[in-house]
Amino acid sequence: MKNKVIFYHAGCPVCVAAEQNIASAFDAARYDVEVVHLGEAKRRVAEAEAAGVKSVPAVVLGGTAFHINYGAGIEVLR
């Protein structure tokens, strides 16, 4: 079974740059990477918040949120 990685972003330049690197950073044989654009998938903002995402871009791996850089606060995306 692959480990699940969710990359949350909002489409800003910082997020797009991070997305280009995230997809290749995780071994596809070991990780299932899902990219979620919260600007387009507003229904998933609550999910991101519940996972501990405070700002985007962020990666959730093993139930822990890792913030890459401060592009936008999650409250702006609600």
Backbone torsions as a table, in degrees:
resi	resn	phi	psi	omega
1	MET	NA	135.0	-179.4
2	LYS	-81.8	149.2	172.9
3	ASN	-76.1	141.1	-179.1
4	LYS	-91.8	131.5	175.0
5	VAL	-124.2	128.2	176.0
6	ILE	-118.3	124.7	177.8
7	PHE	-105.1	114.5	178.9
8	TYR	-100.3	135.5	176.9
9	HIS	-152.3	176.5	-177.0
10	ALA	-125.2	7.8	176.6
11	GLY	87.1	1.9	179.3
12	CYS	-71.8	165.8	-179.4
13	PRO	-56.3	-38.9	178.0
14	VAL	-63.2	-42.7	-179.0
15	CYS	-65.8	-43.5	-179.0
16	VAL	-63.5	-42.3	177.6
17	ALA	-62.2	-42.6	178.9
18	ALA	-65.7	-40.6	180.0
19	GLU	-59.3	-40.7	-179.1
20	GLN	-62.4	-28.9	179.8
21	ASN	-90.8	-32.7	-176.4
22	ILE	-62.9	-46.9	-175.7
23	ALA	-56.9	-36.9	-178.6
24	SER	-90.6	-10.9	-177.0
25	ALA	-77.0	-23.9	-177.6
26	PHE	-106.6	130.9	179.0
27	ASP	-63.3	117.6	-176.7
28	ALA	-61.3	-23.3	178.5
29	ALA	-74.0	-24.1	-176.6
30	ARG	-108.6	-22.6	-173.5
31	TYR	-128.2	139.2	172.2
32	ASP	-101.4	106.6	-175.9
33	VAL	-97.9	125.0	175.7
34	GLU	-114.8	132.1	177.7
35	VAL	-105.5	126.0	-179.1
36	VAL	-121.4	115.6	176.5
37	HIS	-89.5	102.4	-174.9
38	LEU	-68.8	-18.6	174.3
39	GLY	-70.0	-28.1	179.6
40	GLU	-100.1	-20.5	-177.8
41	ALA	-122.1	62.3	-177.1
42	LYS	-55.4	-30.8	-179.0
43	ARG	-62.1	-15.2	-177.6
44	ARG	-99.9	2.3	178.7
45	VAL	-61.8	-45.0	179.6
46	ALA	-60.5	-38.6	176.8
47	GLU	-60.8	-45.5	179.3
48	ALA	-62.8	-44.4	178.4
49	GLU	-60.5	-43.5	179.7
50	ALA	-62.8	-28.0	178.7
51	ALA	-82.6	-4.1	177.2
52	GLY	100.8	6.7	-180.0
53	VAL	-72.7	124.1	179.3
54	LYS	-106.5	-26.1	179.4
55	SER	-153.9	161.0	177.6
56	VAL	-117.5	150.3	5.0
57	PRO	-76.5	148.6	178.6
58	ALA	-149.1	151.9	176.8
59	VAL	-118.0	134.7	173.5
60	VAL	-110.0	120.5	-177.6
61	LEU	-135.2	124.7	179.4
62	GLY	60.0	31.5	178.9
63	GLY	81.1	5.1	-179.7
64	THR	-116.6	133.7	178.2
65	ALA	-88.4	132.9	176.4
66	PHE	-119.7	118.4	-178.1
67	HIS	-90.1	124.0	-174.4
68	ILE	-81.8	-46.7	-177.4
69	ASN	-162.6	162.0	-179.7
70	TYR	-93.9	98.1	177.7
71	GLY	-94.5	-47.4	178.8
72	ALA	-157.4	142.2	175.3
73	GLY	-71.5	147.1	-177.5
74	ILE	-60.6	-30.6	-179.0
75	GLU	-63.3	-25.8	179.1
76	VAL	-71.5	-24.6	-175.4
77	LEU	-88.7	-9.8	-178.2
78	ARG	-62.5	NA	NA
